[in-house]
C-alpha cells in the first residue's frame, strides 16, 4: 500500500511538471473602448451616450473615473456614518410647514443655517437664494415653533447668497450634471435648473452652485466639509409659497446630483442613508447607515428599466386578517410625502374593509382631507384593525399607526381618520405616516430597502460600516451608476493591445504534449484501481 501511494505521488508530480511546461492558457485581451468592443457591447448609456474616441478628453475622463472607483474599493470608506453638523435630529412642524419632516443643515463659508425638508422622491438640494419669488421667511419664526425649542433664539430661517461664500462657484453649462446645458448660449454660462414636483404647480428654479455642506461623523471625528451641488433657488411656486419647505429642500434621491451620491462618490460613507420617524414627530437621519442586521428588506425595482426612484413591489394589502392580492402593484417610498396614496381600486377595497372592521360611528371633520373618519374620545377609543403590507420576497410591513387623530376646537380628541388617500396614478406612494415607528434604510449600494421597528434612538444599534476594504471585490462601488456605467463591465480593464498572443509558445507545442497528458491520466486511473483492489 505504501509503495502504491508513493507511485501515485510520483506520477502526479511528473504530470504536473510536464503540464506546466506545455499547457499554457491563452486569452485575448480586448480594450473596453476598442472598435471590437464597440461591436460586441451595447452602448452603455443608450441612444444618448457616445463611445469615447481613443485619445479624446472623454476617453481619459472615463478611465480616470474607473481608476478612482477601484482606488476607493481598496481604501474603503472613511466614516461609519455622517449627519448634518447641526445634529441628526429631524422633526415635523405640523400643518404650518406642510406636515413634512425637516432638519437643519449648514452651507457655505462662512456657514449659513437652513431648515430643509427631507425628500427621498427628488434629487436636488436647493435653498432660497437671490430671490425673485420665494416664501416670506420672517413669518415662520413664530411663538408656536419656539415653544417646541426647534428654533434656537439666535437662529432664523436662512437666505443663501453665493457671492458671500468664499467656497462657492457656479456650475458651468458644460458640466456633465447640467441637465439644461443645451439651452445655454455659452459653455461657461451658469447652469440653470427648473424642477417641477408632484404637488400641482409646485416648482423650484434658479442656478446650480457648488459649495460646502458641514457634517459630523457618528464615530467622533468632528466637523467634516463636503462639496455638493446646491440649487440657488431664485423662484419657487405652488406649495413652496404656501408653507411647504420655505427654507429649502434636501433631495435624497438616486440621481448623481443628490447629497448621498456625492458623499459616497468621494468615499466618505457607504452609498446609503437611513431615516427614522417617531410618533412624537421627531426622528433622525444618517448618511452611510445601512440599517441593522435583524432588519427585513426588499429589493428596489426599476421604473422603465432605470433605477431613478425608491420603488418596491407590493404583493398584498391586509386589513386585520383580510388580505387582498395586489399583483404588479409598485410603491414609491417617499419621505417628501406626508401621507400615503394608493390607486383608486385598492383604496376602495382597503377602506371598505377597514370600515367594516372598526367599531365606531362615521364622522365628518371640517378641513381634514380623509374620507373615512370616525368619532371617538380619550376615554372611548375603539380597537383599530391592523394594516399590513407584504412586499416582494414575502416580507411583511405592519403599519404602526394607520390613523390620523382629529381634534376639536378646544384641543380635545374628537375622532380619527384612516390616513390613506386615493390617487389616479398606477404607482402607490408610501409617505412619512406609514414609515413612522421604523428605522428605514435606503441601501442604494445593494439596491434594497430595509426596515426595523425602532424608537429612533442613537445610531448605536445600526450596522457598523467597516473602515477597511471589504472582502467582496465583485460588489459594485455604486450600483446606481450613470447611464454609461449601467451597461459597462463591473471592473475596469487595463489598456492592452487586442489580439496579441503570449510569446515563447505556440499551439503546436500544446498539441504535441497532449498524448503525454492523456498517458499520465491513464496511469493514475490504473494506479487508483490497483489500490482499491488491494484494499
Buried (B, 14 or more C-beta within 10 A) or exposed (E): EEEBEEBBEEBBEEBEEBBEEBEBEEEEEBBBBBEEBEEEBEBBBEEEBEBBEEEEEBBEEBBEBBEBBBEBBEEBBBBBBBBBBBEBBBBBBBEEBBBBBBBBBBBBBEBBBBBBBBBBBBBBBBBBBBBEEBBEBEEBEEEEBEEEEBBEEEEBBBBBEBEEBEBBEBBBBEBEBBBEBEEBEEEEBBBBBEBEBBBEEBBBBBBBBBBBBBBBBBBEEEEBBBEBBBBBBBBBBBBBBEBBBBBBBBBBBBBBBBBBBBBBBEBBBBBBBBBBBBEEBBBBBBBBBBBBEEBBBBBBBEEEEEBBBBBBBBBBBBBBEBBBEBEEBBBBBBBBBBBBBBBEEBBEBBBEBBBEBBEBEEBEBEEBEBBBBBBBEEEEBBEBBBBBBBBBEEBEBEBBBBBBEBEEEEEEBBBBBBBBBBBEEEBBBBBBBBBBBBBBBBBBBBBBBBBBEBEBEEBEBBBEBEEEEEEEEEEBBBBBBBBBBBBBEEEBEEEEEEEEEEEEBEEEEBEEBEEBBEEBEEBBEEBEEEBEEEE
